[in-house]
Structures are given as C-alpha cells and as structure tokens.
Amino acid sequence: MKKNLCYIFSETSKAYANELTKSHDEFLQSYMERGSYDKIYSFKHIINGVAVHTTPSQDTYSSKCKIEKLKNAPRVKLLEEDRRVKQMTTYTPQFLGIPAVWTQEGGDKNAGEGIVIGFIDSGINPDHPSFAYNPTTNNSLTDSFSGACEEGPLFPQTSCNGKIVSARFFSAGAQTSTTLNDSMDILSPFDAVGHGSHVASTAAGNFGVPVVVNGLYYGRASGMAPRARIAVYKAIYPSIGTLSDVLAAIDQAVLDGVDILTLSVGPEEPPEDKLTFLSLFEIFMLAAHKAGTLVVQAAGNEGPSPYSVISYSPWAVGVASCDTDRTYPATLILGNGLKIAGVGLSGATVGDGLMIQYNKLVLAKDAIKINTTLTRIAINNAEECQYPEAFDPLVVQDCVVICTFSAGFYNGTSTLTAIIQTASVLRFKAFVFVANPPYGDFIAEPIPFATPAIMIPATTDTQNILQYYEKETVRDTNGLVVRYGGRAAISEGRNASYKGRAPIVSRFSSRGPDYIDQSKNPTDVLKPDILAPGHQIWAAWSPMSVLDPILSGHNFALMSGTSMATPHIAGVAAMIKQYNPSWTPSMIASAISTTASTYDNLGEPIMAHGFDLYTLHTSAPFGFGAGLVNPSGALHPGLVFSAGYEDYISFLCSLPNIDSTIVKTATGGICGQLFENPSDLNLPSITITSLNGSRIVHRTVRNVESKAETYLSAVLPPKGVAVDIEPSWFIIAPQGTQDLHITFNVTQALDDFTFGEIVLTGSLNHVVKMPLSIFPISTT
C-alpha cells in the first residue's frame, strides 16, 4: 500500500528556506525508517511542510502504523493523504463588453500591462501565436516578480519569450503515484493536452489572433487582458494529476510573485476527515491570499445538482459557467423537405457547383457485410459505425450514413473519433449521429469535422428521420434492403449565429449551496461567487491533443467547462489590478461581485439549464453567484467590501462547534476576536443557512472613488424574511468607511433557501448590489 502524504508545521518565510529543507530531512530521518519513504517536496515559502511518498508495505496495518507515527509526531500539525485532482475566445470579449475596458486601459495594446497571471494546469504550447511576444510594445514588469524558465522536451529556453515570463513543471507527486507514459507525460512545461493553453489564452492571449480550423476562418481570438504576462506551473499530466504537485505549484507561484493565480483544476471531492475550509488545498489558497495573490478557482462541472460546488472558501473566487448567445446551427435536410436542427462544425454536402447536394441515405446497420466473418464486437457496434470492416463499402460510399448512439457510447467504449475514421476509410459523403430512444437524448457540443457531419441529440428528431427512412426504403421478405430511396443533405454548420437568450447558467456548472464537510452541511458562504462565459469557448490548443484525438493537429479548440469560465475572471481581475494597483485580493473580488448583473440580454432574470435536457428555469445565486461579470463596471465599483487574513481566521473560529485548536493547527492563526456569527465575515453577499427568529449581520464598505458620494439603501427581501438596513442612507468620503447593520426577521418558516438583494445606489451613479441567500427555519 503506497501513499503520498502532505503535512505542515508552522508559518515560515523565504529567508529560512534552506534551513527548513534541512529540518524536514532531519525530521523524516528521525521518524521514518530508511528506505520506507521518498520526500517529494519541501514546502518552504507560504507553508512550512513536506510531501512524502511512503513505499508499499506488505499489509495495510503496517501502512497505518507509519501514518499514525507521523500524525502523532511532536512537530506535525496537520497530515493529509495525497489526492487526485482534475481539470475542470473569439467572441466573449465583445459579449462581456471588454473593448470598453480596453479603452479605459489605453487600448488592447496596454490592457493587463505589468500584471502577471499564474496558471496551474497542464502546461502551455509555447509556439502558439496567442503567446508570441511583441518586442515593439512596452515591458513594464516590476522587480516584484521573479520566475524561471525550466527547459525540457519540446520546451527550449527560448519558450520564455517575454509574453511567457516563467514556466515550471511539478511531477514528483505524479511520478510516485503511477508510471508515466513518456510519449505523452512530457516532463517539461509543454502542454501535450491543450487544456492549459486554452485557459492561458482565454485570460491573457494576444489580441486579434486568427482562428483557423480545418481551413476555415472563425474570427480573431483575444484574451481578456491581452497584455498581461503568463507564468506557467504545469502540475497536471495526461495520466494523472496529484494534489501534492498542485500544492507545490501554488507554493512556487506565490513565491515568484504572480498577481493573479488561476486554478482551473482542483480535488475531485471534499476531504473525508476535516472541514472543507481546512483541507491543505484551501489552506494553501488562504496563504496565497495572505501574500497578496488573488486566487480564481473553477466552481466545478458537477451541475446541475445542488451542493455540487468544489470551490468552498471565501478567500478564493469560485467561478460558474454560462452560455453566450453565440451558437453554430447545423441542419439535416431530408428528401421530403423536412429540416432537422442539429450540431456539428462542418461544411455542407455539396456537388460540383458548390450547391447543396442530396445523397443516398443509409442506416448503418442495414449496410453490414453479409456472409462474412466479423468479430462479435464489430457486429455489436455496427450501428455505431466504429469498425470499417463491418460494412459493405459499395453500399456506404458517397452516402449519408446514419450512425446511432448505443451501448458503446453509453458505457464509454465507442467514440466519435472512430466514426470519423470509418467515414474517412469508406468515403462516406457524410454521417449523421443520432440519439437512440432506449438511451434518451444526449448532450451534443460542436466539434470540428473535416468531412460533412451532424449530430442529432434529440430522440424525437431521430424518430422523424427513421420514419422517413423506412418509408423510402424497400426491403425483401427477410428484412434486407433492396433499394435505398431516402435522400438527405447537410447544410453549412460553421457559421455563427448571435441571437437568443443569454447568459444562461450552463447545465454542467456546479451549484451551491456551499458546504462545510463531506456530509454537505451548508455554511454561511455564497458559492459560486460569479458567473462568466464557459460554454463553447474558442481558444488556443495543443496540436498533440493526447486526450482528445478528434482535436489532434488543431491549434484552436471550442471547449466548455468552468475551466473555461475561470480565466475570463482572471483576465478581468488582471485589468482591475492594473487600474487599481494598491487593491487587495478581497477588494478586487468585491468589485467583480457587486457590479455583476442578474439579468439577461432580454432584460429578464438569468435562466439556467436544468436536469431535463434543453429545459430552462429561473436561476438563483446558488447557480450564478452575484451574477454575470461586468468588467467595465468593476473598474469603478464605488464601494468595496474588504476582508483580510485575520478576518478569515475569525470566520473559521466562529464556525459552529469549531475547536479553536483545529484552526490554529491548520492555519497557524489564533482565535482572538470572534464574529457573533460566521455570516459577519465582510463579504459582498450574505448567506444564512439557518435563520431562527432574527439576526443582525454586520458589514463595512469603503469608498474607493475620488469623490464623496451619498448612498441610498434598498432591499428586495427574500420570501419569508423581513430585512432592515441601517443606516438607510449615508454620505461617505473618498477612502472613507461606513458600517452597515442588517437585521433579518423570519416572517414565514420555509423548507428551503430563499433569495433577495440589497442595493446601495449612489448619487454619482454607482450601484452596489449584495445577494441574499437565507434559509428561514422558524419565526422564533
């Protein structure tokens, strides 16, 4: 039984780094047998600790004894087993109004200048034009950043070119957890996957890079902060990602001096034996916040279930994903004129005159070879078009072939890549991948197909297609086809359409409420924090694409996930930091939150995708946080809610039934002045998970503008709750502060959370909004 263990001692500083490394070695030699362990990391910058790989033992009892011995050693404060971690644009700058922000920052050639964004991910593709350096522009990095360029396979020293200012990789945890594959688990900062490149270019990719896929021009891509610099910390590999590698990357990134840290990765599940806020991952992010680094984190892709967020702590910004109003409509046209909407980035079926051409329509299972020896797998997967040898090539050549979602796709053994290969080998004119009624509808995302193709994800549409097909197909008495009379064509599917409702909270985006332990007991923190585009985002990719063969050879990819939403917020935060260099992480987070919008482009409340595919319902803060990010408004928020390290310690110490020694052990902080309730942490939102009778919640705002302003307080109360705010109006001087006292009274007990909003409207047109999420338990 082998384990990677991470444990911490106490807070430290860079000056003692060498001494700490020596003390870690001496400690391990004192408490562990020679040959029974390998030290993989010494954490010596923001946290004093060590990551150790224990060698396999003959029995579980011996392994447990090793762990207990370490756990009970005098200097060990916290011990945690290493865990796996996982990874969680041409249009989105316009969708978010980013060009208006660029104008305030001096144009796209200056937006993000002087700011370094760190990316902990799968690395970067240094040859991509999104990361090329322009030597004609200013380079205003300060001495506060000091990175390094770790060269290796596919990543020469010249890869750090001024745009990429630092690149490191961390693999000790991965190497001790599994046997890496040299062909894809490349031990350098190079990105063999594409995910890290996608994330980095979304936040800080160069302005106006042409997006060309399969020879078609899709527009120009720009990062949110195109002049920000990129620091790469590769900690995720195709074979595995480990928490110890991610923690080492966080430790190094903060030491290097990144301004913003982007985490589109995270543990797969909450810790088993401790509070969510007190896992090592959360503690490292708290230490980063204390050092002045804003941490932006993906909320997770486990939606739409409640309690599915994996961003827990108030010191990190958890980002949810939304759809934009851009779609790529494609259409299957049957010979009877029926048009069926589908999904697929491909060209049309055309003839010599480039006019749409109808071709013979063939159902895959009708084209299987007769009286030949085929493997059972090939026969069983024939309708899914997985094996070219299963088909009569004379039947399917130059035809539109219907391939069906069946058992292989349901259990993950069949792939679209195999369909594409079959279509290529047998020279299909096109293929149609349809839903199968026994398996229900499926979710289809636009994929660039080199040959005409379309996905039909709704079973009702499949039934219409098959009804037409059977009507036009002639069979003999044995059911074999003697004449294919059906015809079909596919329209152009690569032209973007910009219409419809947006934003819509993505179905996959993880939902709140936030919770404190593995039992998912809710806590007084709003998660997610903010909403940003994360569905169908064009951004840089790695042509190796070892985990997505269908994207192999491509320099751009259209991807979805909260991983894609997160860098939008990181880029916006970079511009806020550039504009307001003295602002702390919590001030930046507050500005992003209080200026967000909860309405869509139709002027109606933001909607969300639900459990049933292609259905919408009204969303709430547990889906979108404070709302859709408003970059222009966030530069001038009027007021901010600020919180620092000591405030977070007070928050932890105020949690119900908390043992102060646990907080001190995990963070090094001492429980001094406590909040009356955890909800008194000075966040730009108020969440109360159990309101009995009444509660007074306290907030403090600071005027970050250059003029005095008068604010009027207004409340949209949650159902079943009366809300009163004092003072009801106030005048606040530049850099002045104002205490707010908000009283909540239950007027009707409910069996779930209810939502509302506090709005502070300023005389100089600043509007500060604070979402309310309240669970009214009883009136007394």
N, C-alpha and C positions, 0 to 999 in steps of 0.2 A: 504494500500500500504506500504510494508516494504522495506527498503533499507539498504544496508551496505555501509557506506561512509568512504573513506580514505582521510585524508588531512594532510599537512605538514606545519611546522612553519619555522624552520631555522636549520642550521647545529649544531651538538652537539657532545659530547664526553661521554665516559663511566662514567667519574667522576661525571657527573651531572645526571646520570640515575634516581636515586631516586627522586631528585628534579623535574626532568622533568615529571615523572609519577604523582607526586603531582600536578604540574601545569596543566597537562592535565585534571585531575579530577576537579580542580577548574574552568578551562575554561568551561568544559561541564556543570557544575552546574550553571554557570553564564548565559549561552546562550541557554540552553535547559531545558524544563520543567521536573520536577522529574517524573520518570515513562515513559517518552517518548522515552527513548533510553537505550541501553546497550553498554558500552565500551567493545570491544572485544580484542583490542591490543593497547599497547603504544609502538610506535617505538621510541627507545631512544639510538640507537647505531650508525648506519650510517646515519639515517634520524631522525629528530625530528618531530614526527607526531602521529596520533592516528587513529584507525579504530573503527567506531561506527555503531551499528545496531539500526536503528530507528524503533520503534514499529509501527504496522499498524495504519493508520488513516482512518477515516470514508470516506474521499474523497481525490481525487488527489490534490485539491487545498491546503489543509492543509499540505500534504506532501511536496509540492513545497515550501510552506512558510517556513517550517523547513529548507529545503536545502538552500534557499536563505538567511535565517538568519545566517546560518553557513558560507556560502560563503562570506558574507559581514562583518563578524566579524573582528575586527581590526588585530588580530594576525594570521588569516588564510591566507596562501599564495597560496595554491592550494587545490582544492577539486575534488574528482573523485569518481564516483559510483563504488561499487564493481562489478566485472565481473566474469563470469565463465572462468575457464582455463581447458585445456585438455592435455592429454598425446600425445604427438606427435609420446665364439665362438671357434669353433674347428679349423678353417682354416684361418680366417682373419689375425692372426699374421704372418703366412707364406706368404699370399698374399701381405701384406704390407712390408715384409722384416724386421719384428720386431726382429727375432732372432739375426740379425746383430747388432741391437741397444742394445739388452740384453748383447751381448758380450762386447760392449764398457762400459756398466754399471756394469760389474762384473758378468754377467750371470743372468739367470732368478730368482735366489735366492736373487738378490740385486736390480733388476730393479724397480725403484719407491721408494726405501727405503727412509724413512724420510719425504715423501710427503703425505699430507692428501688431498683426493678428497672428496668434499661435494656433496651429491646427494639430490636434492629436487624432490621428486617423491612420489610413493605410499608406500614407506617403504622398508623393507628388510626381507627376510626369514633367520633368524639367524642360523638355523640348517643346512643350505646348505653347502656341503663340499667346495664350492668356497669361503666361508667366514670363514673357520676354521683357527685357529691360530696355527702357528708352533713355539713352545717355544724354539726350538734349534737355531733359527736364531736371528740375531741382532735386537734390537728395538731402533732405533735412532731418535725417535720423539723429537723435541725440546720443550722448555718451551713456545714457541710462540703459541702452540695450547692448548686450554683448553675447552674440551667438557663436556658432561654429559650423563648419561645413564638413560633415563626415562622409567622405567619398567611399565608393564601393561599386559593386557590379551595376552597370547601366547608370551610374551616378558619379561622373567625374567632378573634380573640384570646381570646374567652371560652371557647374549647375547652379551654384550660388552666385547669381549674376547681378545682384543689386535689387531686383524685384524679389527674388527669393534670397533673403538675407541670412538665413540659417537653416540647416537641415540636419537632423539627428535621427537615429533609429535605436529602438529598445527591443531586444529579442530574448533576453535571458529567461524571462518567465515562459515564453513560448517554447524555447528550446528544451527546457526542463520538463515541460508538460506533454510534449508529443515529439515525434520525429518529423522534422520539417522536410518539405519537398524542395530540393534545390532549384527545380525548374520554375517554381512559382513563388516560394517563400524567400524572396530575394533579400539578403542581408545588407541592405543599404536603404537610404530614404526613397528609393524609386518605388513608384506606385504600380504594381502589377495588376491591381483590381480595377481602379478607376474611381472608386468612392472618394478617396482623399482629394484627388484632383478636382472632382466635381464640387465638393464642398468648398475648397480653397478658391476656386474661380468664381463661385457664386458670391462669396464675400468680397474678394479683392482682385478678381481677374481684371486684366487690362480692358480699356474702353474700346468698343467697336470692333471686336474680333469676328470675322466672318464665320458663320456656322454652315458647314457644308457636309452633308451626309449622303452617301450613295450618289454623289454628283449633283445633288440638289441643294440650292442655296435657301436656307431657312431664315436668314436675317443676320443681325450682328449681336453678339453677346457682350455684356459688360457686368462686372462685379458691382456690388452696392457701393463700395469705396475703392474705385479703380486705381487710386494712387497709394493705397495702403501697402505696406510691405508684408511679406509672408515668411513666417517661421514654421518649419515643418518638424513634427515629432511623430515619427512612424512608430506605432505600437500595436497595430492590428495586421495580422498576416492571413493569407488565404486559408491556411489550415487551422488557425486558432488565434484568438485574442485573449490575453490574460490580464487580470486586474493589476498584477504586480508591474507589468510593463507600462500600463496606463498611469499608475501612480508615479513610477519613475519619470515618465514623460511630464506629468504635471509639476513634479518637483524641479525638473530642469528648466521647464518653460518659465516658471516664476523667477528662478534664479537668473535666467537670461534677460528678463525684463520685458516680456510681452505685455502689451496694454490690454488686449482682449484675448481670452482663451476660449476656443471653440471646441466643444465636446459633442460631436455627432455620434458618440459611442457611449456605452455605459454597461453596468452589470445587467445580466439577463433577468434578475429577480431581486427582491429585497433581501437583506441579510436575515439569517434564520434566528439568531440568538441575541439580537440587540435592536435598539430603536433605529428606524430608518435614518434619522438625523446623525447617528453616531457610528455609522459604518466608516471604514477607512476612506472610502471614496468621498463621502460627504465631508469628512474632516480635512482631507487634502484640499477640497474646494474651499472650505472655510479659511484655511491657511492662505490660499491664493488670494481670497478676498481681503484678508487682513493685510497682505502685502501690496494691495492696490490694484490687483488684476481683476477685471470683470470676467466672470465665468458665464458663458452662454451654453445651454445644455438642451439636447433633444428631449422632448417630453415622452417619447416612446411611440411605438407603432402597434399597440395592442387594442386600439379602439374598435368599435365604439363602446365597449364595456365600461361601466363606471369603475372607479378605483383601479384604473389600469396605468396611471402615470408612473414613470420611473424617475422623474425629477421631483425630489422631495423637499429640499432645503430652501429656506427663504434667502440664503446668501448666493444662490445661483438662479439665473433667469431660465425658466423652463419654457420651451417654445413648442406650440402646437402648429399643425399644418392646415392650410386651406387650399381650395381650388381657386383658380382665377377664372376670368370669363373667356379665356382662350381655349378653344377645342380644335381638333383636327377631324372633321366629319368625313366619313367614307360611306359609300353606298353600293350595295349589291343590287343590280337591276336584272330582274328575271325576264324571260322571253314574253311573258304576258303583260309586261309593263309595270309590274309591282316593284316598288323601290323599298329596300330594307336598309335601315341605318346600321352602321357597324363601326369598327375601329381598325385602323391599320395605316401606317405611314408608307404608302406605296403608290406607284403610278397606276394608271388605268390600263385595262386591256384594250389595246389599240391595234389597228391594222396598218396597212402600208400608207394610208393617207392620214395617219395620226388621228383618225376618228375612232370613237369608242366602238369596239368590235364585240359582238356576241359570239360565244363559243359553246361547244357541246358541254352540257352539264352532266357530271358523272359522280355518283355516290361511291366513295372509296371501297366499301365492302362489296359492291357489285363488280369491281374490276380485279378481284383476286384471281390469280392464276388457277386454272382448273387442271386436275390430274397431275399435280406436281408435288414433290416432297418439300414441305415447308416445316420449319420448326413450329412448335406449339406457340411460342412467344410471338412469332411473326404473324401467325393466323389470328391469335387473340388480339393483337394490336393493329390489325389491318385497317380497321375503321378509323384509327388514329393516325394513319399514314406514317408510321415510324420506320418501316423497312421497305426499301425499294424493291427487293427481290420478291415481295409478296404480290406484286401487281403485274398485270399483262401490259407491257409498255405500249402496245399498239392501241390499247383502249384509252389510256390516260394521256398520251402525248397530245399537246396542243388543246387540252380540255381544261375546263374549270372543274376542279375536283373538290368534292365535299368531304372534309375530314372532321371527325366527331370527337368531342370531349367525352372520354370514357374512363374506365377503371385505372388505366395507366396514368392519366393526368390527375385523377383523384388521389392516387397514392404517391405521386411524385416521381414515377419511373419513366414517364413519357415527357417529351419536350417539344417546344416549337422549333428548336434548332433541328431536330430530326425531321420534322415536317418539311422544313426549308430544304434540307439535304435531299429528301425524297423528291421534292418538286424539281430540284435542280437536275438530279440524275435522270429522271424520267421525262423532263422537259414539259412539265405542266404549263399550260398557258397562265393559270392562276390557281390558287387554292382558297377555299372558304372553310374556316374553322368555326364550327357551330356548337352551341350548347346542346346538352343531351337531357331531355326531360327527366329521366330517372335520377340525374345528379343535380338538377336545378340550374339556375342562372350562375354565371361566373363573372368575375371582375376582369375586364379587358383594359389594358393600358397600351397606348400607341407604341408600336415597335417598328423600327425602320426595316422594311422588307425590300430586298433587292429586286424581287420579281413581284408582280401584282398579287395581292393577298388582302384578305379582310377577315376580321373576327366578328362573329355574331354571338354576343354573350347572353341573349335572352331566349328562353325556351319557346316562348310564343312565336318569335320570329322563325325559329328552327322549324316549328310545325308548319308554318306557311310555306317555307322553302320546300320541305319534304312533300307537302300536299301537291304543290305544283309539279315537283319532280315525278312523283308517282303517276300523276295524271298524264304526263307527257312520255312516260317510259312504257315500252311494250315488253312483256315477259312471256316466256313459254310456260307450259304446264308445270315445270319444275321450279319456276320462280326465277329462272335465269334471264338476263336481259338479252333481247334480240334486237332492240332498237332504242337508242337514246334520243328522245325527241325534245328534251328540255334544252334551253339555251340560257346563258347568263353572261353578264358583263360586270366589271368593277370600275367604278368611277375614280377619278383622281382623289387620293386621300391625304395629300401632303400640304394642302392649302389651309392655313389657319383661319378660323372664324372667331370673331370677337363680339359675341353677343350672349345675352342670358344673364342670369343672376350670379353675383359674385360679391364678396367671398362666400364660400360655403365650407364649413369645417369638414375636412377630409374624413372619410369613413374610418381609415386606419389610425387616425390621430388619437393618441391615448387621452382618456378623460379623467377628470378628478371625480370625487374629492381627493385631496392629499391624505395620506395616512401615516401612522406613526410606527407600525410594526407589521409583521408578516400576517397577523390576523386582520389587518386592514381596518383598524380602529381609526376613525378620521381625526384630523388635527386642525388647529386654527391657522392654517396657511392656505392661501389660494394657489392651486396648481391646475393647469398650466398658468404661466404668467401672461403670455402674449401670443398672438396669432400672426403667422406670416405665410406667404406662399410656399407650398411644399409639394404640390401635385403637378406632375408633368413639367418639370423644370429642365430647360436646356442648359448644359454647362460642360466644361472640359471633361475629357475621359482619357483613359489609357488604352491604346490600341491592343495591348496584351489581353486585357479583359478576361483574366483567367477564370473568374467565377460566372461570367456571362458570355459564353461563346457567341451568342447571337449578336453581340456588340463588338466582337473581335475585329480589329482593323479600323475602328472608328475613333475619331478624335473628339467627338461630342456624343453625348447621350441625353435622352429625355427620361429623367428619373423622378420617382416620387418617394416621399417619406418625411418624417420630421427631421431626418438628417439633412434634407434639402431646405427645410424651413429655417433651421438654426443659423446657417451662415448669413441669411438675409438680416437677421437681428444683429449678428456680429458685425456686419458691414455698416449697418445703421449706427450701432454703438461706436464704431471707429470714427464716424463723421461727427458724432456728438462730442467725443473726446477731443477731436481735433479743434472743434469750435469752442469747447469749454475745457481746456487742458487741466484745470485745477479740480474738476469734479471727481468725486469718489465713485466707486462702482455702484453704490446704492443710489446715488443721485442720478446717474445715467439710467439705471433700471427704472427709477421713479419717473423720469421724463418720458421714457418709452411707454410706460404703463398709463399715466394719467392723461395722455394726449391721444390714446387709441380710440378707434371708432367701433361702436357696436351695431352699426347699420351697414347695409349692403348698397350696391350701386342703384338699387331701385328705391332707396330710402326706407326700406323695411328692416326689421330686426334680422341679424345674421342667422341663417339657417345652417343645419348640419345634416350630413348623411346619417341614416340610422342603421339598425340591424338588417332590415329588409333592403335588398339591393335596389338602388335607384329610387329610394324614397327619402323625403326630406321632412324635418321637423324643426321647430324653433330651437335654437341653441341657447346656451347659458354660460356663465363664467367657467363652469367646470369643463366646457368644451373649448372656449376661446380665450379664457383668462380675462384680461382687461379689454380685449377686442383686437381688431386688425391694427397693426403698427402704422403710425402716421409719421414718417420720417421728418417731414417739414415742420410739423407741429412740435416734435420732440426737441428740436433745436432751441425753441423758446417756450418752455412749458409754463412759465410764470412762477409756479411754486413746485417745490420738490419735498418728498419725504425722505429723510436721511437716517441711516442706521449704520452703526459700526460694530467692530468685533465685540466690545463689551456688551452692546445691546443684544447680540446674538447669544452670548453666554447667559445673560439674564433671561432671555427667551427659553433657552434649554433648561435652566434652573427652575423655571415657572411651569414646566410641563406637569400634568397631573401625575402624582405618585412617583415623581422622579427622585432618585437618590443623588444628592449633590456630589458624592464621591465618584459616581459614574461619570458625571460631566467633567469633573476635574481630571479623572483618569484618561478620558478620551481626548480632551481638548487642552488640558493644562490650565484652563480658566477656573477662577474661583467664584462660587456663588455668593455674590455680595448683595447688591440691591436687586430685589426680585420685582417682577411685574405682578400686579394683582391677578392678572390672567395672561396666558400666552398671547391672546389677541391684542395686547397692548404693545407688542413689537411694532415699531413705527414703519409699517408697510403702506404702500399706496392702495391697499384694499383692506377689507375687514371680513374675516371669516370666523363664525362662531358655530362650533359643531354641536353644542348642547346649551341652548338658552333656556334657563328656568327662571320665569318671572322677569327680572330686569338685570341689566348690566350696563355699567358705564365704561366706555372704551376711550382711550386717550391717544391723540395724535398731535404731532408738531410739524408745521410746514415752514419752509424757508423761501423767501422771495429771492430768486436768482436773477431777476432782471435789474435794469439800471434805474428804474423809476419806482416811486411809491405807487401803490395800487389799492383800490377798495374792492373787496370781495363780498359777494352776497352768497349765502349758503342756501341750498335747496336739496330736498330729499325726495327720491322716488322709493317709498318704503316697500320692503318685501311683504308678501302676503302674510297676514297673521302677526305682524310686528309693527309697532309704532316707534318711530325714530325721531329724536330731537337732537339738534346740534347747537352747541353754544361755543362762541357767540354766533348769532345768526348772520352778522356781518362784521367786518373788521377792515381796518386800514393797516397795511404792512409796508414798512420802509425797505429800500434796497438792502439785501442781505439780512434783513430782519427776520425774526421768527414769531410764530403765533401758535399757541396751544389751542387745541380743539378738544372738546369733551362731547362725546356722542353717547346718548342714552337710548338703550334698546329696551322696549317693554313688549312682552308677549301678549297679544290680544286674542290669539286663537292658536291652540296647540295643533301641530301638523305632524304627519308621519314621514316627512322628507324635508330636504333643504328648500328654501325659497329665496328669491334673489331680488335685489334692488340696486340703488345707486345714490351716492351723494355727489352733487355737482357744485363746485365753487366757481362762480362766474365773476371775472374781474372787469374793472372799469376800462382797462386797456385791451379788452378783447381776449384775454387769456381764459381758457375754460379748463378746469382741473376736475377730472372725474375719478371716483373711487368706487369700485364694485363692492356690493354687499352680498355675502352668502351666509344665510342664517338658518339654523335648524331650531325652530321654536318647539321645545319639548313640553312645557307646561306654563300656565299663567301664574303659578306661584313658585 
